[in-house]
Amino acid sequence: MNRRRWLQCSALTAAGLMAGAGRATRAGTRARAKPHVVVVGGGFAGSACALRLRQLSTDITVSLIDPAEHYTTCPMSNEVIAGLRDLASITVSRHGLRRAGVSVRVDRVAGLEPSRRRLRLDSAGTVSFDRLVVAPGIRFLWDRIEGYDEAAAQRMPHAWKAGDQTARLASQLRGMPDGAVVAISVPSGLLRCPPGPYERASLMAHYLKQHKPRSKVLILDANNSFPKQSQFTDAWSALYPGMIEWIAMTEDGAVQRVDAATMTLYTAAGAHHVAVANVIPPQAPGELAPQSGLASDHGWCPIDPQTFESTLVPGVHVIGDACIADAMPKSASAAYSQAQQCASAIVCLLFGRDASAPVFDSVCYSMLAPTRAIAFPGHFQVADGKIIAEESSSPAVMPEAAAAAHWYADILAKAFAA
């Protein structure tokens, strides 16, 4: 979609609302209550959508519901594991959203009543809405790898939701003896931040090279390839020769079972006893999605790519990692782009304005070392009811790491008003 058309739609909406309010006042009639848009989930997608709705029209009441007052970002969390940042540097509060006029409620959604346009909350209250945006992120499919459950994750941390698990994995990396092995188990299927495991391997290798140079990183992969594989492997050869070993699925890389007590990962043909095991489990949309009927039989949430409205539950929009966004990756920048388009679509839907087909942009950065990174730019459009990558999408580039830091600061400001 043409961005100018979306901005024109929003401007026309605001102008029409102000004119309508003026006519109602002159006629001595009671003004209609503002439409209420509720956003569930305060990650990149949900926060950015709430903020954008507030920016597009002050004639909408915008509420954000999330169980946590602070949000720890997955972007840059691998730097925390490698000792290049601390957790505080990747943790943001809701203060910026509140200053922007978003009503933030720290609570958990217990259930959705779509026919009544109402949410039930854990606090026993309810919230009504005119439009609902659900950005539930991901949940882990425990026991898809035999023996890997929430208890096992305390000894074999996944660190795929940033926070305590990130700190746990960082601590284990620091405590392992020189000459030992740290293993990363990568699942098959759709994954939050597909290049993330390979960025993690890079930064772990950087830490080990500095502090435990006889150690190595073993990647046990349930896939036969990974994003920008040649750029990663070329960088590994140059920066960390002999320190990173990648084993593909066809070479017996898929982990089928773990024994957390002995720190052993089992593939079909072998066992790997390691000092540190970073087991990333298979993933699906956050729990609210299947509970509310937003997820399809194959697990993820189908949406209309023009508006991100669920094709299963009318009046509810799904954005971020949980939705089926076709060619778009499950990443912070993709979630932010989806949030912008979803917010614009909701404004137009609420006030009867037409909108053209959207376009999307994203860029993902993967750190190779403190001074080197890979950038994955992408441009997407809607065609034949699907989100497709534009042929003009730029190839991966290798900028200075400062570009990644600048991108991170920028997206925090745009998504969280941080």
LINSUL-V966906 format. One record per residue. SS is DSSP state (A for helix, B for strand, O for the rest). PHI is phi in whole degrees, -180 to 180 (NA if undefined). D_FIRST is the distance of its C-alpha to the first C-alpha in whole Angstrom. Layout:
# LINSUL-V966906
ss=SS phi=PHI d_first=D_FIRST
ss=SS phi=PHI d_first=D_FIRST
This chain:
# LINSUL-V966906
ss=O phi=NA d_first=0
ss=O phi=-75 d_first=4
ss=A phi=-61 d_first=6
ss=A phi=-61 d_first=9
ss=A phi=-64 d_first=8
ss=A phi=-65 d_first=8
ss=A phi=-66 d_first=11
ss=A phi=-63 d_first=12
ss=A phi=-59 d_first=12
ss=A phi=-66 d_first=14
ss=A phi=-65 d_first=16
ss=A phi=-64 d_first=17
ss=A phi=-60 d_first=18
ss=A phi=-62 d_first=20
ss=A phi=-63 d_first=22
ss=A phi=-64 d_first=22
ss=A phi=-64 d_first=24
ss=A phi=-66 d_first=26
ss=A phi=-65 d_first=27
ss=A phi=-64 d_first=28
ss=A phi=-63 d_first=30
ss=A phi=-64 d_first=32
ss=A phi=-64 d_first=33
ss=A phi=-64 d_first=34
ss=A phi=-66 d_first=36
ss=A phi=-65 d_first=38
ss=O phi=-81 d_first=38
ss=O phi=75 d_first=40
ss=O phi=-98 d_first=38
ss=O phi=-75 d_first=37
ss=O phi=-68 d_first=33
ss=O phi=-67 d_first=31
ss=O phi=-61 d_first=31
ss=O phi=-63 d_first=27
ss=B phi=-61 d_first=25
ss=B phi=-113 d_first=26
ss=B phi=-108 d_first=23
ss=B phi=-109 d_first=25
ss=B phi=-114 d_first=23
ss=B phi=-107 d_first=26
ss=O phi=110 d_first=26
ss=O phi=-109 d_first=26
ss=O phi=-81 d_first=25
ss=A phi=-60 d_first=22
ss=A phi=-66 d_first=19
ss=A phi=-65 d_first=21
ss=A phi=-65 d_first=22
ss=A phi=-64 d_first=19
ss=A phi=-68 d_first=18
ss=A phi=-61 d_first=21
ss=A phi=-65 d_first=21
ss=A phi=-67 d_first=17
ss=A phi=-59 d_first=18
ss=A phi=-66 d_first=21
ss=A phi=-72 d_first=19
ss=A phi=-75 d_first=17
ss=O phi=-156 d_first=20
ss=O phi=-83 d_first=24
ss=O phi=-94 d_first=24
ss=B phi=-123 d_first=23
ss=B phi=-88 d_first=26
ss=B phi=-117 d_first=24
ss=B phi=-122 d_first=27
ss=B phi=-119 d_first=27
ss=B phi=-120 d_first=29
ss=B phi=-152 d_first=30
ss=O phi=-74 d_first=34
ss=O phi=-124 d_first=34
ss=O phi=-74 d_first=34
ss=B phi=-121 d_first=33
ss=B phi=-127 d_first=31
ss=B phi=-102 d_first=32
ss=O phi=-83 d_first=29
ss=O phi=-72 d_first=29
ss=O phi=-55 d_first=27
ss=O phi=76 d_first=31
ss=A phi=-70 d_first=33
ss=A phi=-67 d_first=34
ss=A phi=-68 d_first=35
ss=A phi=-65 d_first=37
ss=A phi=-60 d_first=39
ss=O phi=-87 d_first=40
ss=O phi=79 d_first=42
ss=O phi=-94 d_first=39
ss=O phi=-144 d_first=38
ss=O phi=-115 d_first=39
ss=A phi=-62 d_first=38
ss=A phi=-60 d_first=37
ss=A phi=-73 d_first=35
ss=A phi=-117 d_first=32
ss=B phi=-114 d_first=33
ss=B phi=-120 d_first=31
ss=B phi=-101 d_first=32
ss=O phi=-94 d_first=30
ss=A phi=-61 d_first=32
ss=A phi=-63 d_first=29
ss=A phi=-65 d_first=27
ss=A phi=-62 d_first=30
ss=A phi=-61 d_first=30
ss=O phi=-79 d_first=27
ss=O phi=103 d_first=28
ss=O phi=-82 d_first=27
ss=B phi=-83 d_first=30
ss=B phi=-103 d_first=30
ss=B phi=-122 d_first=33
ss=B phi=-87 d_first=34
ss=O phi=-166 d_first=35
ss=O phi=-119 d_first=34
ss=B phi=-81 d_first=33
ss=B phi=-91 d_first=36
ss=B phi=-176 d_first=34
ss=B phi=-116 d_first=31
ss=B phi=-116 d_first=32
ss=A phi=-63 d_first=29
ss=A phi=-67 d_first=31
ss=A phi=-100 d_first=32
ss=O phi=48 d_first=29
ss=B phi=-149 d_first=31
ss=B phi=-111 d_first=32
ss=B phi=-99 d_first=35
ss=B phi=-112 d_first=36
ss=O phi=-61 d_first=39
ss=O phi=-75 d_first=40
ss=O phi=81 d_first=41
ss=O phi=-89 d_first=39
ss=B phi=-131 d_first=36
ss=B phi=-134 d_first=33
ss=B phi=-93 d_first=31
ss=O phi=-146 d_first=27
ss=O phi=-93 d_first=25
ss=B phi=-137 d_first=22
ss=B phi=-124 d_first=22
ss=B phi=-114 d_first=21
ss=B phi=-113 d_first=22
ss=O phi=-129 d_first=22
ss=O phi=-83 d_first=26
ss=O phi=67 d_first=25
ss=B phi=-121 d_first=28
ss=B phi=-127 d_first=31
ss=B phi=-98 d_first=34
ss=O phi=-95 d_first=36
ss=O phi=-65 d_first=39
ss=O phi=69 d_first=42
ss=O phi=-64 d_first=40
ss=O phi=-98 d_first=42
ss=B phi=-55 d_first=45
ss=O phi=90 d_first=47
ss=O phi=-103 d_first=43
ss=O phi=-129 d_first=43
ss=O phi=-64 d_first=43
ss=O phi=-68 d_first=46
ss=A phi=-64 d_first=46
ss=A phi=-67 d_first=43
ss=A phi=-74 d_first=45
ss=A phi=-96 d_first=47
ss=O phi=-120 d_first=44
ss=O phi=-66 d_first=41
ss=O phi=-86 d_first=38
ss=O phi=53 d_first=36
ss=O phi=-99 d_first=33
ss=O phi=-123 d_first=32
ss=O phi=-69 d_first=33
ss=O phi=142 d_first=36
ss=A phi=-58 d_first=40
ss=A phi=-65 d_first=39
ss=A phi=-62 d_first=38
ss=A phi=-63 d_first=41
ss=A phi=-65 d_first=43
ss=A phi=-67 d_first=42
ss=A phi=-60 d_first=43
ss=A phi=-65 d_first=46
ss=A phi=-65 d_first=47
ss=A phi=-62 d_first=46
ss=A phi=-69 d_first=48
ss=A phi=-87 d_first=51
ss=O phi=-72 d_first=51
ss=O phi=-75 d_first=54
ss=O phi=-64 d_first=54
ss=O phi=97 d_first=54
ss=O phi=-87 d_first=52
ss=B phi=-116 d_first=49
ss=B phi=-109 d_first=45
ss=B phi=-109 d_first=43
ss=B phi=-118 d_first=40
ss=B phi=-100 d_first=39
ss=B phi=-106 d_first=35
ss=O phi=-82 d_first=34
ss=O phi=-88 d_first=33
ss=O phi=88 d_first=29
ss=O phi=-65 d_first=26
ss=O phi=-141 d_first=27
ss=O phi=-62 d_first=26
ss=O phi=52 d_first=25
ss=O phi=-54 d_first=26
ss=O phi=-79 d_first=28
ss=A phi=-56 d_first=29
ss=A phi=-62 d_first=33
ss=A phi=-84 d_first=33
ss=A phi=-63 d_first=32
ss=A phi=-61 d_first=35
ss=A phi=-60 d_first=37
ss=A phi=-62 d_first=37
ss=A phi=-73 d_first=38
ss=A phi=-61 d_first=40
ss=A phi=-63 d_first=42
ss=A phi=-60 d_first=42
ss=A phi=-62 d_first=44
ss=A phi=-64 d_first=46
ss=A phi=-60 d_first=47
ss=A phi=-79 d_first=48
ss=A phi=-120 d_first=50
ss=O phi=-141 d_first=51
ss=O phi=-67 d_first=51
ss=O phi=-90 d_first=52
ss=O phi=-88 d_first=50
ss=B phi=-147 d_first=47
ss=B phi=-112 d_first=44
ss=B phi=-111 d_first=43
ss=B phi=-103 d_first=40
ss=B phi=-99 d_first=41
ss=B phi=-116 d_first=37
ss=O phi=-85 d_first=37
ss=O phi=-123 d_first=34
ss=O phi=-99 d_first=35
ss=O phi=-158 d_first=32
ss=O phi=-149 d_first=30
ss=O phi=-59 d_first=27
ss=O phi=53 d_first=28
ss=A phi=-59 d_first=31
ss=A phi=-65 d_first=33
ss=A phi=-66 d_first=32
ss=A phi=-65 d_first=33
ss=A phi=-67 d_first=36
ss=A phi=-63 d_first=37
ss=A phi=-66 d_first=37
ss=A phi=-62 d_first=39
ss=A phi=-63 d_first=42
ss=A phi=-78 d_first=42
ss=A phi=-93 d_first=42
ss=O phi=-134 d_first=43
ss=O phi=-58 d_first=45
ss=O phi=77 d_first=47
ss=O phi=-98 d_first=45
ss=B phi=-121 d_first=42
ss=B phi=-117 d_first=43
ss=B phi=-111 d_first=40
ss=B phi=-116 d_first=41
ss=O phi=-76 d_first=39
ss=A phi=-58 d_first=39
ss=A phi=-70 d_first=41
ss=A phi=-106 d_first=44
ss=O phi=75 d_first=44
ss=O phi=-92 d_first=42
ss=O phi=-79 d_first=41
ss=O phi=-79 d_first=42
ss=O phi=-106 d_first=44
ss=B phi=-151 d_first=46
ss=B phi=-130 d_first=47
ss=B phi=-124 d_first=50
ss=O phi=-66 d_first=49
ss=O phi=-65 d_first=53
ss=O phi=-106 d_first=54
ss=O phi=54 d_first=50
ss=B phi=-122 d_first=50
ss=B phi=-113 d_first=47
ss=B phi=-112 d_first=48
ss=O phi=-102 d_first=46
ss=O phi=-62 d_first=48
ss=O phi=-118 d_first=50
ss=O phi=-160 d_first=51
ss=B phi=-129 d_first=51
ss=B phi=-125 d_first=50
ss=B phi=-92 d_first=52
ss=O phi=-132 d_first=50
ss=O phi=-83 d_first=50
ss=B phi=-132 d_first=47
ss=B phi=-122 d_first=44
ss=B phi=-101 d_first=41
ss=B phi=-100 d_first=40
ss=O phi=-95 d_first=36
ss=O phi=-81 d_first=36
ss=O phi=-58 d_first=33
ss=B phi=-132 d_first=31
ss=B phi=-152 d_first=29
ss=B phi=-62 d_first=27
ss=O phi=-50 d_first=29
ss=A phi=-54 d_first=31
ss=A phi=-62 d_first=30
ss=A phi=-64 d_first=27
ss=A phi=-68 d_first=30
ss=A phi=-63 d_first=32
ss=O phi=-99 d_first=30
ss=O phi=77 d_first=29
ss=O phi=-88 d_first=25
ss=O phi=-95 d_first=26
ss=O phi=-84 d_first=27
ss=O phi=-61 d_first=30
ss=O phi=-87 d_first=29
ss=O phi=109 d_first=28
ss=O phi=-100 d_first=24
ss=B phi=-104 d_first=22
ss=O phi=-75 d_first=20
ss=B phi=-138 d_first=17
ss=O phi=-81 d_first=14
ss=O phi=-67 d_first=11
ss=O phi=-73 d_first=9
ss=O phi=-128 d_first=11
ss=O phi=67 d_first=14
ss=B phi=-73 d_first=16
ss=B phi=-59 d_first=19
ss=O phi=-84 d_first=20
ss=O phi=-107 d_first=24
ss=O phi=-130 d_first=24
ss=O phi=-61 d_first=22
ss=O phi=83 d_first=22
ss=B phi=-120 d_first=21
ss=B phi=-108 d_first=18
ss=B phi=-124 d_first=19
ss=O phi=-133 d_first=17
ss=A phi=86 d_first=19
ss=A phi=-58 d_first=21
ss=A phi=-75 d_first=22
ss=B phi=-88 d_first=19
ss=O phi=-87 d_first=19
ss=O phi=-109 d_first=15
ss=O phi=55 d_first=17
ss=O phi=-76 d_first=16
ss=O phi=-75 d_first=15
ss=O phi=-74 d_first=19
ss=O phi=-89 d_first=21
ss=O phi=-145 d_first=21
ss=A phi=-63 d_first=21
ss=A phi=-69 d_first=18
ss=A phi=-66 d_first=16
ss=A phi=-61 d_first=17
ss=A phi=-63 d_first=16
ss=A phi=-64 d_first=12
ss=A phi=-61 d_first=12
ss=A phi=-62 d_first=14
ss=A phi=-63 d_first=12
ss=A phi=-72 d_first=9
ss=A phi=-63 d_first=12
ss=A phi=-61 d_first=14
ss=A phi=-63 d_first=11
ss=A phi=-64 d_first=11
ss=A phi=-64 d_first=15
ss=A phi=-58 d_first=15
ss=A phi=-67 d_first=14
ss=A phi=-67 d_first=16
ss=A phi=-65 d_first=19
ss=O phi=-119 d_first=19
ss=O phi=70 d_first=18
ss=O phi=-98 d_first=15
ss=O phi=-85 d_first=12
ss=O phi=-139 d_first=8
ss=O phi=-84 d_first=5
ss=O phi=-65 d_first=4
ss=O phi=-80 d_first=3
ss=B phi=-125 d_first=5
ss=B phi=-134 d_first=8
ss=B phi=-130 d_first=11
ss=B phi=-153 d_first=15
ss=B phi=-147 d_first=18
ss=B phi=-113 d_first=22
ss=B phi=-112 d_first=25
ss=B phi=-121 d_first=28
ss=B phi=-80 d_first=31
ss=B phi=-99 d_first=34
ss=B phi=-164 d_first=37
ss=O phi=-56 d_first=37
ss=O phi=-116 d_first=36
ss=B phi=-134 d_first=34
ss=B phi=-149 d_first=30
ss=B phi=-117 d_first=28
ss=B phi=-110 d_first=24
ss=B phi=-118 d_first=22
ss=B phi=-79 d_first=18
ss=B phi=-148 d_first=15
ss=B phi=-130 d_first=12
ss=B phi=-136 d_first=10
ss=B phi=-144 d_first=7
ss=B phi=-99 d_first=8
ss=B phi=-146 d_first=10
ss=O phi=54 d_first=14
ss=O phi=76 d_first=13
ss=B phi=-132 d_first=13
ss=B phi=-90 d_first=11
ss=B phi=-120 d_first=13
ss=B phi=-79 d_first=13
ss=O phi=-72 d_first=12
ss=O phi=-64 d_first=16
ss=O phi=-82 d_first=15
ss=O phi=-54 d_first=16
ss=O phi=-75 d_first=19
ss=O phi=-71 d_first=22
ss=O phi=-62 d_first=24
ss=B phi=-127 d_first=26
ss=O phi=-122 d_first=29
ss=O phi=-82 d_first=29
ss=B phi=-65 d_first=32
ss=A phi=-61 d_first=32
ss=A phi=-59 d_first=31
ss=A phi=-65 d_first=27
ss=A phi=-66 d_first=27
ss=A phi=-64 d_first=29
ss=A phi=-66 d_first=27
ss=A phi=-59 d_first=24
ss=A phi=-63 d_first=25
ss=A phi=-61 d_first=27
ss=A phi=-68 d_first=23
ss=A phi=-72 d_first=22
ss=A phi=-64 d_first=25
ss=A phi=-66 d_first=24
ss=A phi=-76 d_first=21
ss=A phi=-89 d_first=21
ss=A phi=-118 d_first=24
ss=O phi=54 d_first=25
ss=O phi=-86 d_first=28
